[in-house]
Amino acid sequence: MSAMAREIAILLAEREINALIQRYCHCMDSGDEAGWVACFTETALFDVRHRNGDVVHIENGRAELARYIAGYPKPPEMRRHLYSATLLDVDVEAGRASGESYWTLLASGPGGAGLVLAAFGRASDRFVRGADGWRIERRLAVAEAMA
């Protein structure tokens, strides 16, 4: 692969991975359980922890991810996941990538009134490219602050 072709392949992979991250947020917040689970590989690990390392929850594989998202708040309770400052390192030849992002969780206030900054933190991700495109293989989300 020429240097220019490799750079273009990296740019396209970054675009696809960023779209995956945004799809993850939209599916989670809209109640699209199947869409959210499809963002992950079959054997994905989703590990959420407090800043001190205490476990919030851990899911291994799509069956556990489906159970988790089934119990997650759905509209009309409003939650918005915002991912930002994403840095990606893509190995296009291997079909693998890693990423670091900041995340913010906004929620409707008590009784649906107002807005609450519910939590914020950082995510460390590993992605793999398969026949169906890029998927999350491992997500470690660390809640640096929670309301």
C-alpha positions, 0 to 999 in steps of 0.5 A: 500500500502506498503512503498516500493510500495508507493515509487515506485508509487511516482517515476513512477508518477514523471517520468510521470509528467516530461514526461508531462512537456517535451511533453508540451514544444515539442508540443508548440515549434513544432506547435502541437496544439492538443498535447499541449492542451491535456497536460491540463485538460478540465477545466485547468487554464493557467495564465501567469504574469509578476514578478510584478503580471501584467497579460500577458494572462490567459486561462480557459479551453481547448477551450481558450487554443486552441485559444491561441495556434492557435495564437502562433508562429509556425516553421519556427520561432524557439522557445524553451521552456526549463523547469529545476530544477523541484521539485514535490510533489506527492500524489499518493493516491489522484492522485494529484501533485504540482510542481515548475520549472524554465523555459527559452524561447529561440527564433531565432533572428530578421530575423531568425538570431542568438539566443535571450534569450527571457524570463525566469521565474518560473512555479507553477503547479498542476497536476491531474491523470485521466483515460488518465494519468497525466494532468496540472490542473493549471499552473502559469508561472511568467516571471521574465525577458523578452527581 
